[in-house]
Amino acid sequence: MVVDVKDVPDAKRYEARVGEEPKVAGIAQYIRTHELIAFVHTEVSPEYEGRGVRAALARAGLDEARAANLLVLPTCPFFARWIARHPEYEDLVYQSRSTVSD
């Protein structure tokens, strides 16, 4: 099964389609700035559950973030868990640079 993922900037999301089917199988919504992309919500249609659609969305979004030199804020629980299971993407995760003063 081939999952095709494309960025749809006007909708602020990645869309996944399975094979030649025109229906959107899943989405990963984001908020993007010039230095950061926050993945805020991931959703897959029930008929595509368990077929690797979420993983394809995560991999495509994170690979494109790396290519664009963006840091990633995984506020979506799925993205946070996926990155935790794939340490090759941990270097993309945004870390606060602020310090607390006494």
Beta strands, then each sheet from edge to edge (+ up, - down):
strand 1: 3-8
strand 2: 13-18
strand 3: 26-32
strand 4: 36-44
strand 5: 71-74
sheet 1: 1+ 2- 3+ 4- 5-
end
